[in-house]
């Protein structure tokens, strides 16, 4: 399956919110959570270049990976295989990015990426493959701009906050809403993708320093 994802240029209203704002998008009473496993071996690094198959465990309840530098590779997808419906009001994850030097997060991993939009991570859901167009979904407009710091990223599981491969927002039509709900009912993967410029998940790397991406929880808020 190709890693190609929806181009940002098709929806220029997309915004990336500052880290300090993300936790206030929905009320904190939602965090009676169902947690995904934090076993590093159950998380898969997909479609990436010169990256390990899995992140590295950090104790028993966290994991991390190091962004590759521009000469060696890129990180594209970080997902866990799931089965059974996603039932809840939001996805949330606590993420810490630590850096050394003055790294630049480089999203221009291919010549066709000519748009200007910061390197970021965003939630991703994929359902069982089917004949309809509504299989892969990315959180939009909420995303995490890649920079040093700790943040709890929160995105409501509301169709208005998600977008498919072809740029259909989940509440843009009855078919799109049905497709989004179908993806929540029959998911196969859930996680994060990394991109910038025109694309949600065509990869990120660093220059002029190092950067580590650590996840300490990944939850479905009830």
VOKENU-836050 format. One record per residue (C-alpha): x, y, z; residue number from 1. Coordinates in steps of 0.001 Angstrom, whole numbers, plus 500000, padded with zeros to 6 digits. Last residue first. Layout:
BEGIN
<rec px="X" py="Y" pz="Z" koldo="NUM"/>
...
// end
This chain:
BEGIN
<rec px="485324" py="507789" pz="526840" koldo="222"/>
<rec px="488758" py="509040" pz="525768" koldo="221"/>
<rec px="490670" py="506637" pz="523546" koldo="220"/>
<rec px="494239" py="506753" pz="524773" koldo="219"/>
<rec px="497889" py="506825" pz="523802" koldo="218"/>
<rec px="500303" py="507293" pz="526678" koldo="217"/>
<rec px="504014" py="507992" pz="527255" koldo="216"/>
<rec px="505085" py="508657" pz="523668" koldo="215"/>
<rec px="508667" py="509834" pz="523051" koldo="214"/>
<rec px="509996" py="511522" pz="519908" koldo="213"/>
<rec px="513769" py="512168" pz="519993" koldo="212"/>
<rec px="515455" py="514940" pz="518006" koldo="211"/>
<rec px="519048" py="515458" pz="516925" koldo="210"/>
<rec px="521005" py="518381" pz="515534" koldo="209"/>
<rec px="521705" py="520377" pz="512389" koldo="208"/>
<rec px="519233" py="518489" pz="510150" koldo="207"/>
<rec px="516169" py="516429" pz="510963" koldo="206"/>
<rec px="513841" py="514017" pz="509159" koldo="205"/>
<rec px="510104" py="513986" pz="508386" koldo="204"/>
<rec px="507974" py="511762" pz="506161" koldo="203"/>
<rec px="505362" py="511674" pz="503458" koldo="202"/>
<rec px="502510" py="511536" pz="505961" koldo="201"/>
<rec px="500226" py="514574" pz="505959" koldo="200"/>
<rec px="501412" py="516060" pz="502680" koldo="199"/>
<rec px="501720" py="519359" pz="500860" koldo="198"/>
<rec px="504292" py="520941" pz="503191" koldo="197"/>
<rec px="504598" py="518736" pz="506250" koldo="196"/>
<rec px="504677" py="515114" pz="507275" koldo="195"/>
<rec px="504554" py="512572" pz="510060" koldo="194"/>
<rec px="501804" py="510030" pz="510715" koldo="193"/>
<rec px="500372" py="508899" pz="514023" koldo="192"/>
<rec px="498497" py="505889" pz="515363" koldo="191"/>
<rec px="495569" py="503605" pz="514701" koldo="190"/>
<rec px="495388" py="500591" pz="512431" koldo="189"/>
<rec px="492822" py="497924" pz="511486" koldo="188"/>
<rec px="489597" py="499758" pz="512267" koldo="187"/>
<rec px="486083" py="498387" pz="511683" koldo="186"/>
<rec px="483573" py="500502" pz="513644" koldo="185"/>
<rec px="485640" py="503689" pz="513676" koldo="184"/>
<rec px="486237" py="503311" pz="509947" koldo="183"/>
<rec px="482530" py="502767" pz="509345" koldo="182"/>
<rec px="481782" py="505978" pz="511236" koldo="181"/>
<rec px="484153" py="507831" pz="508910" koldo="180"/>
<rec px="482579" py="506305" pz="505812" koldo="179"/>
<rec px="479053" py="507125" pz="506997" koldo="178"/>
<rec px="480105" py="510718" pz="507567" koldo="177"/>
<rec px="481743" py="510831" pz="504128" koldo="176"/>
<rec px="478649" py="509384" pz="502439" koldo="175"/>
<rec px="476312" py="511813" pz="504219" koldo="174"/>
<rec px="478482" py="514659" pz="502998" koldo="173"/>
<rec px="481133" py="517105" pz="504199" koldo="172"/>
<rec px="480989" py="515840" pz="507805" koldo="171"/>
<rec px="484077" py="513628" pz="507607" koldo="170"/>
<rec px="486091" py="516083" pz="505547" koldo="169"/>
<rec px="486792" py="514661" pz="502098" koldo="168"/>
<rec px="490346" py="515464" pz="501014" koldo="167"/>
<rec px="490942" py="512387" pz="498916" koldo="166"/>
<rec px="492870" py="510428" pz="501539" koldo="165"/>
<rec px="490251" py="511117" pz="504221" koldo="164"/>
<rec px="489760" py="514030" pz="506601" koldo="163"/>
<rec px="488923" py="514210" pz="510287" koldo="162"/>
<rec px="487796" py="516917" pz="512730" koldo="161"/>
<rec px="484273" py="517367" pz="511325" koldo="160"/>
<rec px="483755" py="513611" pz="511696" koldo="159"/>
<rec px="483941" py="513925" pz="515492" koldo="158"/>
<rec px="486358" py="511644" pz="517281" koldo="157"/>
<rec px="487692" py="514704" pz="519100" koldo="156"/>
<rec px="491446" py="515344" pz="518813" koldo="155"/>
<rec px="493778" py="515703" pz="521799" koldo="154"/>
<rec px="497586" py="516034" pz="521834" koldo="153"/>
<rec px="498953" py="516134" pz="525357" koldo="152"/>
<rec px="502149" py="518141" pz="525073" koldo="151"/>
<rec px="505793" py="518000" pz="526102" koldo="150"/>
<rec px="508518" py="520174" pz="524579" koldo="149"/>
<rec px="510986" py="520518" pz="521704" koldo="148"/>
<rec px="509352" py="521206" pz="518342" koldo="147"/>
<rec px="507317" py="519292" pz="515773" koldo="146"/>
<rec px="503991" py="521042" pz="515183" koldo="145"/>
<rec px="501276" py="518740" pz="516484" koldo="144"/>
<rec px="498112" py="518548" pz="514412" koldo="143"/>
<rec px="494499" py="519695" pz="514660" koldo="142"/>
<rec px="492919" py="520684" pz="511326" koldo="141"/>
<rec px="492629" py="517824" pz="510523" koldo="140"/>
<rec px="493032" py="514383" pz="512066" koldo="139"/>
<rec px="493805" py="511887" pz="509321" koldo="138"/>
<rec px="491573" py="509157" pz="507902" koldo="137"/>
<rec px="492178" py="506133" pz="505662" koldo="136"/>
<rec px="489400" py="503902" pz="504280" koldo="135"/>
<rec px="486670" py="506190" pz="502967" koldo="134"/>
<rec px="486782" py="505744" pz="499198" koldo="133"/>
<rec px="484590" py="502620" pz="499097" koldo="132"/>
<rec px="485656" py="499229" pz="497789" koldo="131"/>
<rec px="486975" py="497996" pz="501122" koldo="130"/>
<rec px="490189" py="497684" pz="503119" koldo="129"/>
<rec px="489562" py="497278" pz="506854" koldo="128"/>
<rec px="489852" py="500685" pz="508505" koldo="127"/>
<rec px="492695" py="503121" pz="508918" koldo="126"/>
<rec px="492972" py="505792" pz="511598" koldo="125"/>
<rec px="495662" py="508495" pz="511837" koldo="124"/>
<rec px="496496" py="511152" pz="514422" koldo="123"/>
<rec px="498815" py="513987" pz="513384" koldo="122"/>
<rec px="502531" py="514741" pz="513489" koldo="121"/>
<rec px="504081" py="517945" pz="512146" koldo="120"/>
<rec px="506657" py="519606" pz="509928" koldo="119"/>
<rec px="505418" py="523114" pz="509228" koldo="118"/>
<rec px="503451" py="524023" pz="506064" koldo="117"/>
<rec px="504903" py="525497" pz="502865" koldo="116"/>
<rec px="503989" py="523582" pz="499723" koldo="115"/>
<rec px="506451" py="522266" pz="497095" koldo="114"/>
<rec px="506486" py="518578" pz="497966" koldo="113"/>
<rec px="506999" py="517123" pz="494503" koldo="112"/>
<rec px="510774" py="516956" pz="494931" koldo="111"/>
<rec px="510592" py="514430" pz="497758" koldo="110"/>
<rec px="511549" py="514349" pz="501439" koldo="109"/>
<rec px="510768" py="518005" pz="501978" koldo="108"/>
<rec px="509552" py="517548" pz="505559" koldo="107"/>
<rec px="512717" py="518726" pz="507348" koldo="106"/>
<rec px="512512" py="519282" pz="511094" koldo="105"/>
<rec px="515396" py="521679" pz="511734" koldo="104"/>
<rec px="517613" py="520784" pz="514655" koldo="103"/>
<rec px="519388" py="523363" pz="516791" koldo="102"/>
<rec px="521758" py="521280" pz="518876" koldo="101"/>
<rec px="520173" py="518550" pz="520936" koldo="100"/>
<rec px="516444" py="517881" pz="521004" koldo="99"/>
<rec px="513736" py="516368" pz="523158" koldo="98"/>
<rec px="510171" py="515824" pz="521950" koldo="97"/>
<rec px="507667" py="514606" pz="524524" koldo="96"/>
<rec px="504256" py="513252" pz="523558" koldo="95"/>
<rec px="501171" py="512501" pz="525602" koldo="94"/>
<rec px="498456" py="511036" pz="523416" koldo="93"/>
<rec px="494726" py="511622" pz="523111" koldo="92"/>
<rec px="491982" py="510351" pz="520847" koldo="91"/>
<rec px="488478" py="511646" pz="521412" koldo="90"/>
<rec px="484835" py="510868" pz="522259" koldo="89"/>
<rec px="484898" py="507107" pz="522599" koldo="88"/>
<rec px="484336" py="503774" pz="520905" koldo="87"/>
<rec px="486912" py="502544" pz="518413" koldo="86"/>
<rec px="485419" py="499266" pz="517243" koldo="85"/>
<rec px="487165" py="495893" pz="517370" koldo="84"/>
<rec px="490598" py="495117" pz="516052" koldo="83"/>
<rec px="493817" py="497073" pz="516308" koldo="82"/>
<rec px="497249" py="497126" pz="514678" koldo="81"/>
<rec px="499438" py="499864" pz="516140" koldo="80"/>
<rec px="500828" py="502723" pz="514098" koldo="79"/>
<rec px="503849" py="504981" pz="513569" koldo="78"/>
<rec px="503971" py="506260" pz="509983" koldo="77"/>
<rec px="506477" py="508380" pz="508003" koldo="76"/>
<rec px="509911" py="508663" pz="509647" koldo="75"/>
<rec px="512751" py="509614" pz="507263" koldo="74"/>
<rec px="516156" py="508408" pz="506144" koldo="73"/>
<rec px="519934" py="508556" pz="506260" koldo="72"/>
<rec px="521308" py="511815" pz="504925" koldo="71"/>
<rec px="518510" py="514015" pz="506231" koldo="70"/>
<rec px="518994" py="512873" pz="509789" koldo="69"/>
<rec px="516798" py="510179" pz="511257" koldo="68"/>
<rec px="514311" py="511132" pz="513948" koldo="67"/>
<rec px="514966" py="509142" pz="517096" koldo="66"/>
<rec px="512271" py="506781" pz="518312" koldo="65"/>
<rec px="510514" py="506468" pz="521622" koldo="64"/>
<rec px="508482" py="504190" pz="523871" koldo="63"/>
<rec px="506528" py="504383" pz="527087" koldo="62"/>
<rec px="504826" py="502211" pz="529690" koldo="61"/>
<rec px="507249" py="499426" pz="530633" koldo="60"/>
<rec px="510476" py="501417" pz="530739" koldo="59"/>
<rec px="511397" py="503307" pz="527598" koldo="58"/>
<rec px="510870" py="500748" pz="524835" koldo="57"/>
<rec px="512388" py="501530" pz="521432" koldo="56"/>
<rec px="510202" py="502099" pz="518380" koldo="55"/>
<rec px="509501" py="499233" pz="515966" koldo="54"/>
<rec px="510569" py="498213" pz="512454" koldo="53"/>
<rec px="513752" py="500260" pz="512748" koldo="52"/>
<rec px="514210" py="503297" pz="510456" koldo="51"/>
<rec px="516305" py="503542" pz="507314" koldo="50"/>
<rec px="513451" py="504935" pz="505215" koldo="49"/>
<rec px="509853" py="504858" pz="506439" koldo="48"/>
<rec px="506778" py="503204" pz="504934" koldo="47"/>
<rec px="505813" py="501885" pz="508389" koldo="46"/>
<rec px="507149" py="502084" pz="511942" koldo="45"/>
<rec px="505077" py="499559" pz="513867" koldo="44"/>
<rec px="503877" py="499657" pz="517464" koldo="43"/>
<rec px="503225" py="496307" pz="519139" koldo="42"/>
<rec px="506941" py="495846" pz="519902" koldo="41"/>
<rec px="506961" py="499100" pz="521858" koldo="40"/>
<rec px="504434" py="497762" pz="524362" koldo="39"/>
<rec px="502422" py="500876" pz="525183" koldo="38"/>
<rec px="499149" py="499036" pz="524676" koldo="37"/>
<rec px="496263" py="501315" pz="523800" koldo="36"/>
<rec px="494576" py="502914" pz="526755" koldo="35"/>
<rec px="490833" py="503149" pz="527366" koldo="34"/>
<rec px="490453" py="506479" pz="529050" koldo="33"/>
<rec px="488397" py="508269" pz="531672" koldo="32"/>
<rec px="489883" py="511391" pz="530187" koldo="31"/>
<rec px="486748" py="513093" pz="528908" koldo="30"/>
<rec px="486370" py="515271" pz="532015" koldo="29"/>
<rec px="489248" py="517368" pz="530674" koldo="28"/>
<rec px="486975" py="519317" pz="528368" koldo="27"/>
<rec px="487855" py="519468" pz="524694" koldo="26"/>
<rec px="490162" py="521814" pz="522805" koldo="25"/>
<rec px="492048" py="522867" pz="525892" koldo="24"/>
<rec px="494831" py="520304" pz="525689" koldo="23"/>
<rec px="495960" py="521520" pz="522282" koldo="22"/>
<rec px="496528" py="525137" pz="523146" koldo="21"/>
<rec px="500002" py="524952" pz="524702" koldo="20"/>
<rec px="501376" py="523093" pz="521703" koldo="19"/>
<rec px="500501" py="525852" pz="519258" koldo="18"/>
<rec px="497820" py="524888" pz="516732" koldo="17"/>
<rec px="498502" py="523701" pz="513216" koldo="16"/>
<rec px="496056" py="525109" pz="510732" koldo="15"/>
<rec px="494327" py="523761" pz="507623" koldo="14"/>
<rec px="492228" py="526416" pz="505869" koldo="13"/>
<rec px="494266" py="525736" pz="502730" koldo="12"/>
<rec px="492352" py="522556" pz="501979" koldo="11"/>
<rec px="493554" py="521139" pz="498678" koldo="10"/>
<rec px="497103" py="522383" pz="499287" koldo="9"/>
<rec px="497356" py="520040" pz="502264" koldo="8"/>
<rec px="497635" py="517079" pz="499926" koldo="7"/>
<rec px="495964" py="513873" pz="501113" koldo="6"/>
<rec px="498267" py="510941" pz="501681" koldo="5"/>
<rec px="500605" py="508743" pz="499658" koldo="4"/>
<rec px="502216" py="505964" pz="501712" koldo="3"/>
<rec px="501498" py="503378" pz="499065" koldo="2"/>
<rec px="500000" py="500000" pz="500000" koldo="1"/>
// end
